[in-house]
Amino acid sequence: RSHRQGHSTPGRRPPRTPLASRRPPTRRGTCSFFLPYLMFRQPRHRGHPAAFASVGGLALSLSLIGVYFARSAPRVGRPVMVRGFSVGTANGATTGTTYLAGRGARFARRVGGGGSGVSPAQCMSTGNVGSTAVAREGVATPVVTHEAYDIVKVDELSEYGARTTLFKHKKTGAEVLSVEKDDENKVFGIVFRTPPTDSTGIPHILEHSVLCGSRKYKVKEPFTELMKSSLNTFLNAFTYPDRTCYPVASQNLKDFYNLVNVYLDAVFFPRAISDPQVLAQEGWHFELDNEEDPLTRKGVVLNEMKGVYSQPDNIMGKVEMESLFPDITYGVDSGGDPKVIPSLTFEQFKEFHADNYHPSNARVYFYGDDPVEERLNLLDSYLSEFSERKVDTTVKWQPLMDKPKTVKGAFPAKEGKYMASVNWVVHDEPMDSEEYLATSIISHLLMGNSAAVLRKALTDSGLGEQVLGGAFDSTLQQMVFSAGLKGLQDEESSKKVEDLVISTLETCAEKGFSEAAVAASINTIEFRLREFNTGGYPKGLMLMLGALEGWIYGRDPVDELRFEADLASLKAKLAKKEPVFENIIKKRLLKNQHRVTVTMSPDANMEAEDLKSETEELEKLKSQFNPEEVKKVVEETEALKAAQAAEDPPEAMATMPTLNLADIEKKEREIPIKVTDAAEGTKVVTHPMSTSGIMYMDLALNLDALEVEDLKYLSLFERLLTEAGTEDKGFEELTQYINTHTGGLGVSHILSQKTTGNTVGKPEDVMGYLTLRAKCVPEKIDTMLDITKEVLLKAKLDNKQRAIEMLKEAKAGMEAAVVGSGHRYAASRLSARFTTADALGELMSGISTIESVKEMLKTAEEDWPTIQSRLESIRSKLLHTKGDKKMIINLTADESLLESSSGTFTKFITDMHQNAVGDDKAPAKHDWSSEVKMADRGFEGFSVPTQVNYVGFGEQLYKPGETISGAAQVISKFLSTGFLWDNVRVIGGAYGGFCGFDPVSGVFRFLSYRDPNLAKTLDNYKAAADYLANLDLTQEELEKAIIGTIGDIDSPMSPDQKGFASLTRWLIGREQKDLQKRRDQILATSAEDFREFGRRLQALNKEADAVVVGSAAAFDAANKEMDTQFEIKEVL
């Protein structure tokens, strides 16, 4: 839930980034918003094309709507299982930073990417259920029929090479979309329309709760059992403002049907509607261990939403949604307002399930290569127990206002600046699909990158520090538009922001957009639609989410995914010079009076006042209880904790479907790699594989000539390369040129400790590379390489204004991120104690970076030549012709394209060396280990305005030179999904509790997410050692843990991810034989491995450090309670 107001089952509108650039919730969650990097099971996002701040390697996505994930907090992970990868973004590069809105394209916006067409899949043969012949690809192929269903419509979705059949279940009226596609990564989802009438968070809490046991699956938490032992490629649930989704995915057919069965039984027959303890655990309950203790409230969703409402962007999003939609469901928070959640009763909870979780209110989705008849049979075995009934969950339309209004709000901050946004509800009646697509392009033209008209106007104004919003957002029934700024100096600047947004739109409506800008935006969106690059997330999941954006409101789900006809029509109109975009801006915005300008002010007393108010309320409530009522609360607290701590009996465990080790592939998947020496000592690394005709290129430049002080400036340098213009092209022209001729080009870096085999590397042995990542179709390779040379050799590093704007954005982004993603900062700070790579990583993108960015900003404003000199020096050192392995080119493409383009890349290498910067003297390599200071040992506390904590605890479990078995990965997952889940999340009430083991550095870390506790969580971490050391693990439990771990490492990757992962493994020193050995060790993990790991933890418990990002009140309480004291630093 990391948006401005969504839920994880984030609840406001879901974030609106491109389908492929936006990730679905992480595989472990249950309710959340969509977030970039992880975390689908994460906090909510706010549904606007996101503004991604890349300085410091951080990406911050802001969206207006709230979507909440169901069960998991964001994990601290590393892309493609590689350590130390810090990402920067630019120009909608391969990381994807823009957001598409609109029908057909609105599905694509989550996809991001770009590329060539997709070939149609082969049709599937039918079973013995029945068939009807239809023409497909010129051949009569059968469509499966079934006696329990009517066929509503059969379609060929040529855009994605799939056949779709829309069924209607005869007995219940449930709608079923069956997508046949030659894709082994099968996807299922069931969705209910669940518009709430208040902010008690019923949809969100129910989304959590239905996965806590059901009629057939009698364990307390089937969801966690699936996390432990499934090969799933996606497992989550999430709540939108008006619907709740339960998707799963797997490449293993047996596992897939296991997942489908568990989810169907969960939504229709949950234990939660008969057991009030589920609502108490997942929603809220009074807690009182002893009669004389202070009364408190606990609950997973309650604490999750306290974390959400600690973030200024989320608070602003709540105010925006309430003001834009005062009369309908979007004006309340489906995720739950922490002040309202405690008014939810068990009767209301049961009634909501009965009213909404019925097949007559369901949309069911299947995708992949599994037999259609099996899908229909399995589903009918559940649906046939119901009969059709009238379920009115229609989402009403918000009537448009006849005049604009302004609204004010406040957020907690001791020293903060103001925020302002200008927002519209765009329409109050259905909009045609071509206009939806057009709004996607307008969004890109206005806000899609740093050179986009409105984003640039807001940035150049100097009124604030970071742009908010992303123009049009079509996630919900009524599209909204939002744009604004954070970091304003005073409240009066809000009116200036409003005036600037409106005047910029007026200029666009009157003068239009340049032909070059329009061509660039259309190419960007079309590339993403055709490439359909969903990263590591199942393609079928993204298709489902796209289809739902119309299906949930009664529109044809397949039409929501089409784009060819609308795109062709739109291009034709533009070719005739029709003012398509100008007319939309005039009609939907400038002549539309349903506009709300929101101003948010910092309130230094808000956090303390909220805490005081809650404390006084609970004291008053307890004083009103009679002795019997107090005793009852104590008894209920004891009973709930006993139930939470109790093991599931064997007969309950026996009800869970399982795989066995015979279902597991024993051979590690191999990514093809070939390394060759090219001219001037350059290495060319190639990965031949199917990429649908797209060339993916990663150019890597060794960082070893840079000083540690240089590395602080590296993220700024990376952005300036592509976002400041060049000697030949201005900033806007360069951006448009990149977007017109490529599928994206961006700069980031890799930084990691090196290793040999599966041993812990030397702490001082580091590798670091600047990486320029780009992609294009074959005919554009020459142009892509010309752009690459231009940005590397001719970027305008003297652009003071752009540098200051970037630093302001970075500062604002990191200050927001530390409140919402404190676990990441805690993890980074812990690791910075042990290795040079991690110390550098923390310096460049950790909590200490906030201060260094402030210092850089001050220097840039007062002494720009010093900054410019540093940036020029960095370029000179990186592009020097001398030195070992100065440049590496990594290519991923079809084998024929790699062969045909080899000469082009050879010429590029020669050109780069001939035009390199620097003199004849090679720059010296720097010993970073002697220049960087490791983080101090001890207990560190970073105080921020929040109602929850992010608790980290860790130590270097294995020392340099020690060999680490793959069993460590099994044990880490087992702890996360078992002991920590039970004690930190279920009993402790945190939104997440997990651990991670880094096999390169040997560092083991415990982390919690949106945690109401601090000292108690540290006690749980320490108790994990004894738990493991004395664990009597059954063979069945052991096999489950092994299977679940294999599922993690076998997660699917897109071609570009595979190529980059292979490159990174090669750079750090990990070979295919090492990966196979790790897999063999995982499969051979024994119960003794668990106990030995526990003994290691026992030995290090007293030495381990803690790093916590949390509230001042939590640190005060912990220091009074604990022997070891936290050294507290105020961050914001």
Phi, psi and omega in degrees: 000073185243049178237191183281337172194072179230181175236174173255048221110038182309149185251008168258201185293144181292155182295155183239070174254168183302143184311314184280333182275344179263136179261147174288174183304157181291165188294349182252022190250178171231334178208134182180181178263167177279136176226154181290172174046016191127094162129067176294330182269064191225189183291175184281160179245176172243131194294054173231154182311130193277151172262118181257122177267120186258344180297133182087006178071020182251144175242123180243121180250129179249129177224153187276330184267162181247131173229134183245142176271157187283302194234353184232146174275161179300136177267154174271101183236178178234142181305142178040041173060029180247139180280156165065031181261115180252130188255137170239154181235157177196140173051039177061038184295198185300339176283341176075109182237358180256177188221132181257135176238155176123161183291148182070298179282338182291334174291320185289336184301332179278352184269324180062195175081203179172166177157204182261184185292168180247130181284143181298147179280158175288144180285159183261150174282157182261169177266211185259020182280328183140162180203158174230137183278134172224157180277132176219124181054035177080003182236137178289119180233148186278144171254130183292135172245161182209138185296339182271356186227148167262144174271121179272318185195141173242132183226152167257114179270081188297331180302331184232017174059045183224154171252138181239143174230124177262117179254158169232124181290125188297318187282328186245341185083003179298137178266136184229121176257116180253117182251118179263121184209140180283074183218119183287345180276084187285145183229139172231147173206143171235134188229137176240140172283124187224060180289123180275163177251355180211181183256032175286348178079023182306312182301318182293312182295321179294323178301319174295317196284326183295341180270016178253055177097148183209185185301312182273327188250097197268007175287163182295323184220083177304328181301313181291327177296323176292321177300322183290323197229014182257159173263021186305147172258351171200134181209109183191183171205153178208152185247124172267178176294340183224007180204158179232130187244139178232087181258149172220161178206149177199151176269350181258123187299316180297315179297320180301312181291330173300313181297316181299316180299314181297318182291319179295317179294325181294314185286328183268330185226057184283147173297333187302329185279354177240352183237103182300341180294335178292313176299320180299318182287308187277329181263278180199156173200156169286144178231131181207106181285324178225152185299330182273352181287158173294143177285135177228170174240141177226170179151140184298309181292322178303313180289325177301313183286335171297321177294318178300316184277008171269348185263124182307319181298321180292320178296318177298318180300321178298315179297318179299312183293320177299322183281324180285327186233064185290341189251355185228183188298331182291349178277352174249169185255110180294340177282332179109132173270126183305334179279344183254331183310317182295354176273354180288130179255162179295324179295317177298321181298310180297318183296321180297319177296314181298323183284328191248329185267065180232145182306329180295345179250014188255148166241124184243141188225134172231146180211143172129202186255013178282156183297131182298320182297327178291322176303310186292321178297312181300313182296318182296332179296339175263313184296328185294348177280355182242165172236153182298142176213162180282121177235113181260094176243024181304134177274119182286161178267139174278117176297143180285141179285160179262000175204149180292163175216161176243145183224144179242149177213176181223157177221154183285127176191128179291317175224107183219171177247173187272164176228149178214144176217150177245125190227142175233146156270124195279328185204159177232025173207161184305147181243144182284161189294326180293324178291324175302314180297320180298322179295332175297317181290320177299319178302318179292320179296324184273319192223004191289341178203179186295339180265356179298147193305305185287320178298318180294320180297318179294316181295313184291341183296334183074008182287329184217191186251332184211138181285141175248152175084176181207030179076228187285142177223117186250026183296323184258180183300321178252122180293147175236162176231136180213140175203144180183196182218149168244161181084029177285150182284329183207169182294327182297335181294343179300317179295325178294323177296314179301312181299320182293317179299313183293316181295323178294318178295322178297318178297317179296320180292327182276315186258345182076190179248154179293153179300322181294319181294318180296315180299319181294317182292318179297317179298318180300312183289318180295320178301314181294319179298318184280324179293322181050052181269105183261013179065226180271004182267147182300135178298323180297327178295316181293323175298319179299312182296324177292316180298324184295337184293345171243323184303320184294341180252016175093006178268166180293121183295328182286323177300331179296339185262347182281151176213344188300310184295315180294322180294318179295317179297317181295317179298321181296318179295320179293325178296332178273007178067026176288137182281060185300306184292320181298318181294322179294316180299318179296309185290312190275341184237295190294324178268002183263119183272359178278072184236136179233125174257124184249130175243128180245132184246144176286141180232109183293339184258356189298314181299312181294321181292321177297317179296316180297317180298316180294317180299314180294322178298316181291322177297319179294317179300314182295324180294337180272348177286141170276168183307323181292324179291321176297315179299322180295320179296319178299315181295319179293323177298313180297318182294319179295315180295323178295318180294321180293324183277342185291142176283147173293133179293157182305322181293329176287316179299327182293343180280344183280132177290142183223162168260174171228171186298339177293339179278356188261135176288129184275339184264134177292136177294140186247134175261123182298137180213137175222129181247125179231153176271130178247190183298151174060027177079005178289140175261135175246120181249124183237149180225091180287123177194166181291125179230019181056035175082013180259141174261122174254125182236136171235119176255124184244131178242129184297134181268001192293349177273354181273144173282163177301321180297327176297321185297332177298331184265000190296318181295324175296315178303316181301316181291321181296329180304321185247353187235020179233000183087171179232180178297334184259338185224138174290171182305309182294317181297319179297315180300315180295322180295316178299314184288336179283324190251352180225174174267009180135145178213126182213164184236136177211201178208159175244137177215122183204153169290147179265163182211169172230120182064226180246037179255157177288127182284170175291136184300334182269355185272103189236145169237141179215138180220139166280134181236127172256119186245131183214164179209151181196171173275162189306318184289353181252009183299315179301316180294319179300319180288326176296319178296319179301312178298319184295316183287327180285319187266333190235011179301141181278090179281000179263012183280085184300315183300313181295322180297316180296319178300317180296318180293322176296317178299316181297315180301310181296320180295317181290324178296325176287321184292325184293333177282322183268338183229046183299334180296328179290320179291321178296318180297315180298319182292322177298311183294334182294353178278344196242329182226155178297317181301316182286328176294320177293319178300319179292324179295325186270334184209024179257196184291332178288342180294333181303315180290321182292326177294321176299318180295318178298319180298316180298316180295319180298323180285327187256335185214064185302320181306327179295318179293313182300319180299319179296317182294317178296322178296321178299314180297317181300317181291322182288325187257017179293143183286341183266172175103160184274131175051052183288332183222138176231136175244124182247122185237133177233119183191174172300146185302320181295324179289323176299319181291314185290337183260001185300321179295324179296318180288327176298316178297320179299316179299316179298315180299319182297319181288326179290331183254012184296157181271149173116172181261195183282348183269123181292136178293145182289144173283143183257139175272090184299330184295333180271348183259331184266145179260125176294152176296144181294143176287159178123190180261116181249135175239131178245110186275127177224159177287103183202161177259359182226175182233160174234106192254120178245147182207127183193172183197161175279103187284326177240137185269163179307134180094341178285142177271136182251130179278150175299344179300331180301326180290322178297316183293320178299315179294320180300316178296316182296317185270357180239270186303313183287321176302313183293316189270322182273320183268300187294307182277318184283337177088005178288155177289334179203146174216126186202175178220163179213143180238127180261108184289347178275317181264343183079008183274134178245131184228136167262143178215149172233161186227127182048066190252126178285347185252169173222288181300319181296323178293320176298322177298320178295320178300314181295325181291340180298328181297310179296322179302312181290318184297333182248016186286129175255087189273131176282162179297323180295316179295321180296315180296321178300316181297321179294314182298316179298323179291318177298322177301322179295312186283346178262015179303138181292151176229152174285163181304317181294325176294319179299314181297318181287322178298318180296319177301312184296319177299318179297319182293323182274350176101026180252124183255169180300323180295329177291320179293321178293320178297319177300317181296317178301318180292323176299314182293336182261009182304138181241166177298328179294329176301321178296315182293322179295320178297319177299322179294324175298316179297321179301317183293334185257357182305320184284339182266342187295150178259160174238139171229125184230133168255118186195192184273156178299321180296321180294321179292320178300315181293319182294318181293334175283332186267330189258153176286315178279127185264145175278136168272114191260133177235133179275125185268315185242000000 
